[in-house]
Amino acid sequence: MTPPRTMGQQFGRKSWAEPWKIKMVEPLRLTTRAHRERALAMAGFNTFLLRSEDVYIDLLTDSGTGAMSDRQWAGMMLGDEAYAGSRNYYRLEEAVRTHYGYRHFLPTHQGRGAEHLLSRTCIEPGQYVPGNMYFTTTRAHQELAGGTFVDVVIDQAHDPTSLHPFKGNVDLDKLEGLIRREGPDRIAYVSLAGTVNMAGGQPVSMENIRVLRALCDRHGLRIYLDATRMVENAFFIQEREPGYAHRSVAEILREFCEHTDGAWMSAKKDGLVNIGGWLAVNDGELFEELRNLLVLFEGLHTYGGMAGRDMEALAIGIEESVEDAHVRSRIGQVRYLGELLQDWGIPIVVPVGGHAVFLDGRRFYPHLPQDQFPAQALAGHLYLDSGIRAMERGIASAGRDPRTGDHHYPSLELTRLTIPRRVYTQAHMDVVAESVKSVYDARQSACGLRMVYEPRYLRFFQARFEPIAD
Ligand SMILES: Cc1ncc(COP(=O)(O)O)c(C=O)c1O
């Protein structure tokens, strides 16, 4: 067996560590297997329905689960909770403009608030929305607005074993084919995500966005960017793309955004806060329409669903998030876990992405057909083994085709071990790897699941399952 690598070795140095120290701790609770069996049955075998008290290491999501810095907590005390014109709003607007660069900015309560407004404003019923692989809430809002999402990501994104360095890239032939077939008027905009969550946290290259911009300019199309994890995307460009090794993450981020017409962000990820989001565009007329709708659905345009203190914490979080040392350690920790698992022959999506290690449910449980929810079952078995909570990213997350009512059958059937930012240590990653290994060793005895309750929208959050007995 190859000895596990250290983070220092991964970055070509003798030793390496997080660029922070811990000032406050929160106890974790270990439970017995009998306790977890009861808890999982009560939760309908859906890890979203577990109580967090019953979880040991929580890798459900990196959304809103990060640790704020002492500067951010100090900023919370500077909340200006005025209904209109809060000082913190102007601070946040400045931080977004400095680091992402768009002309007009609106705060939202979280990412899906921004997705709702953008979809409602920019999609006419019957239009197509091409994008580099779907994301659950993004596509749901595009469909609610009467649009049809079309996947134009490169084929390698659908292959968990492909080592392509930019698996989030748009396939320009696929996009051009759609434009030629349907005509540019039937395309609302290009919905681009950096990184691509559902593909395993995979990045888009600068070269790809440049060429995409030129293509869209030729057809008069706009590009809106899901910038939720765009800082992590910028790190991959620095690491992998010729000409960027000596540019800072902050510079790369700005350059990438300059090729797009606007962006939205779930600030609960890269933004290093527990709640919040934003939407920013360059077009003044569109901005006015969005700002007016914001009042209906989110709140006044100077808070948009966020408290003043939360806007202050986010302004500081954005500044911290683009520091090279921070991003390197964040992605280094994810990679550390991924490489431990690879060393043990456990099938994961490669290259290891930015925010999570994705276990490949198809290769983990080849005996389970996709409509028995192998990745959901795997998340359950991991929880039973150790109290570690993961999330399904396969057929349950993909939902149903709104026109035919059939399941979408995604090529990727994954279980996501999502690493919160600045929360867990390398020792926690070791414990996680050992538990995944023990579940892998017992893989032959795993049974599939049947869905017994299915809500209409975003079913993976609230669906309930039952094990299919042998
Ligand atoms: C890529 C991406 N876009 C959008 C969202 C939606 O953001 P929120 O959960 O803040 O509504 C998420 C959240 O998981 C995400 O990962």
PDBQT file of the ligand as one rigid body, heavy atoms in Angstrom, charges set to zero:
ROOT
HETATM    1  C1  LIG A 501     -23.331  26.103  -7.264  1.00  0.00    +0.000 C 
HETATM    2  C2  LIG A 501     -24.470  26.579  -6.390  1.00  0.00    +0.000 A 
HETATM    3  N1  LIG A 501     -25.292  27.511  -6.853  1.00  0.00    +0.000 NA
HETATM    4  C3  LIG A 501     -26.324  27.958  -6.125  1.00  0.00    +0.000 A 
HETATM    5  C4  LIG A 501     -26.589  27.473  -4.864  1.00  0.00    +0.000 A 
HETATM    6  C5  LIG A 501     -27.798  27.948  -4.108  1.00  0.00    +0.000 C 
HETATM    7  O1  LIG A 501     -27.444  28.749  -3.050  1.00  0.00    +0.000 OA
HETATM    8  P1  LIG A 501     -28.224  28.795  -1.656  1.00  0.00    +0.000 P 
HETATM    9  O2  LIG A 501     -28.138  27.446  -1.035  1.00  0.00    +0.000 OA
HETATM   10  O3  LIG A 501     -27.503  29.856  -0.884  1.00  0.00    +0.000 OA
HETATM   11  O4  LIG A 501     -29.637  29.199  -1.951  1.00  0.00    +0.000 OA
HETATM   12  C6  LIG A 501     -25.734  26.511  -4.337  1.00  0.00    +0.000 A 
HETATM   13  C7  LIG A 501     -25.991  25.956  -2.989  1.00  0.00    +0.000 C 
HETATM   14  O5  LIG A 501     -25.750  24.860  -2.643  1.00  0.00    +0.000 OA
HETATM   15  C8  LIG A 501     -24.649  26.046  -5.117  1.00  0.00    +0.000 A 
HETATM   16  O6  LIG A 501     -23.809  25.099  -4.666  1.00  0.00    +0.000 OA
ENDROOT
TORSDOF 0
